[in-house]
Amino acid sequence: MSIRIFLISIFAGLLYGCVKESPTNIEGKDDLTDFTGLKIGNTIFYHVKYIFHDDQVDRHDTTEFKMKSEIQDTFRDNENNLRYLIHRFRWNDTINNWVSYKVISAYKKTNFYFESEDNLLIKKLYIPYILNMEWNADTHNNNDSLHYRYLLNYPIIKINNIQVDSVIHVKQQLYKTYVDLKRKSEFYAKNKGLIYRVYKDLQIKKGDTLKIEKGVEWYYSIYQFLKGK
């Protein structure tokens, strides 16, 4: 799998900033600032890679599979939010077909894009995109606060030989010490939604991110998109 992100490294130093929120009712809007991809029929196919590390037993195992995420229906919740049902499937080589994996819901309201998954409601995106905008993504739950922040936007990136236009980067977590590396980032494309995700929870040796002692890595990368009607 080849993933190339052009222009500038996502690890470049960026000015820390915070912009005051200005609530606006954006339910149902369809404009050029929409990175949620909330449209019935929109389907994204992902190549997924999972890596398990345990240096003590000399294990660095990689598992790869295909997944698709399809927006199938809508409903109104008890607060009258218009929610989109997103059905996720995993490809099964044994039966040569897609198998249901899970169903999540998503909606837009008051400058935010929400996703509900595994009984957690998360503010995934702030609308519209503003460079260095930071928000608490976890305000509806009892977990520790999750501080998301927009980093650079990319006019063009190339993933799995697919050219994708107008992409934004959401930094969800970046924590590095002499022995730990925790990183979570997601990339969203205009009118498509999530196109790339990276998750790392690793124990490293002497600050060297290439010398991994233990932990896991997840990578999701788009390889096909079908537009809804």
N, C-alpha and C positions, 0 to 999 in steps of 0.2 A: 504494500500500500504506500502510495506516495502522496504526501501532503505538503504543499508549498504555499506559504503565505507571504505575499509580496509586500513591498514598500519599506517596512520597518519592523524590527523585532518587537514582539509583544511584551518583552521584558525590559524595554527601554524605560528610563526614568521619566515619570510623568508628574506634572504639577498636581499636588493634592488639592481637590476643590470640592465644594458642596454648594448646590443651588437650591434656593428655597422653592418648595413645591407650590404650584398654583393650580388648584383643583379645576378640572373641566370634565364635563360629561362627554365621554368619547365612545359610548356604546354604539356599535353598528357603523362607525365611521370606516370608510374605505378610501385611504389616501396614500400618498407616496411616502409618508413617514411610518407606515405600518410594517413592523417587523415580526408580527405575531403569526401571520399566515392563516388566520382563522377564517376559513372558507370551506363550506361543505364540499367534500370530494378531494380536497388537497391531500396528497399522499407523498411522504418522504421515505425513501429507502436508505438504510444506514448499513455501513460496514462497521461491525463492533469488534473491538479487540480487548481482551482481558488478560492481564499478566499478573501472575502470582509469584512472589519472591520469598525465599527462605534460604539464606546463604548457609545457615548452620547444617542443613541437610543437602546442600548443593541443588536446590530447586529454583528454577526460573522458568516457569511453565507459561506458555501462551495458548489461549483459546480464542478462536475467531468464529464469528457467525454473522448472519444477516438478520436485520430487523426492519420492519416497516411501521410507520405511524400514519394512520388514516383518520381524517375527520369525517365522522359518519352521520351525526345528528345534532340537534339542539334541544334544550329544554329550559324552562324557567324555574329557578330555585325559590326557596321560601322568602328570599329578599327581592324577588322579581328580576334577578340578574339573568341575562341571556347566556347560558352556558353551552359550550361546544363539547360534545363527547368525542374523545380521541382514543381510537382503538389501536393498540399495539400488538403486533404479531411477530413471532420468531420463526425463521425458516427451519424446517425439520428435514434433514437429508434422508432419513429413513423412509418417510412416507412421501417425500418429494413434494411438500406442500407447506403453506403457512399455517401456524398453530397460534391460537389466541394466547396472549401473554398477560395483558392487563388493560384496563380501561381507566382513563383519567378524564378530568373535565377542566375547561379553561374558559376565562372570560375577561373582558376589558371593562374597567370602571374607574372613574376619577383618577385619571393619569397613570393607571397601572394595568399591567397584564398579569393576571393571576393564574396559577395552576394548582389544582387539588390532586394530590397523589399520596397514597398510603396514609390517609387521614391527616395530611399536612397541607395547609393552604399557604402558598409562597407567592410573594410579589416578584415575579421573574424579571419584568421589564418596567422601566419608567417611560411614559409616553408624553412628549416626544423625546428622542435621543438628544442628550446634551452632554458634551464631553466633560468628564470628571464628575458628573452627577452621581451622588451617593445616596442610598436609601436603606432603611431597615427592611429587609425582605421577610422577616419572620414575626411581624407584629401581631399576627392572628393566632400564634401558637405559644406554648409554654416553654419552648426551648430557648437556649441562649440566642441573643440577637445575631442575625446574619447581616453583615454590612456589605452590600453589593455596590459595585461602582463601574461606570462606563469608562472604558479606555478608548483606544483609537477606533475610528471607523475606516473601512477599507473600500475604495471604489471597486476593486476587482481582486478576488482571490481565486486560487485554483486548488481543488480538492479532488483526488482520484480522477484526474484528467477532465474534471468538469469545471468550467469557468462560471463563477457566481459573482453577480454584481451587488454592490451596496450592502456591505456586511458590517455589523457592529459587534464589539467585544465586551462581554460582561465579566468582570473579575469578581468571583464569588469568594475566593479564599486564596491567599498566598502567604505562607508561613514557612520560614526556613531558619533552622538553627544548625549547630555543628553536627547534630545527630538526627534531625528530622526534616522532612520536606512534605508539606501539605499544600496541594494546589487544586483549585477548582475553577474552571473557566468555561464559558459557553459563547458561541458565535451564532448570531441570527442574521438571516438575509431578508431583504425587503420583499414583502409579499410571499415569503416562503416559510419563515419560522426558523427553528433550530436546525443548523446545518453541521455543526461541529461541537463536540464536548470532550473535555479532558478532565480526568479526576485522578489525583495521585495522593496516596497516604503511605509514606515510606519512611523507613529508618535507614539512614545513610552513614557512611564512614568518614569521619573527620571533615565534614562539610562538602565532600565530593559527591555530587548528585549522580555521578556515573557508577559509584561504588555502593550498590544497594544491598543492605543486609536483610531487610524484611519489609513486607507490605504488599500493596496491590495498586494496579494502574488500570484505568478504563479509558477507552477512546471510542467515540462515536463519530463517524464521518459520512456525509451524504455521498451517494453514488448515483441516485436517480430521483427526479421530482416529477410528479404528475399533478397538473393543475386541475382543480375542481371546475365544474361547469356552473 
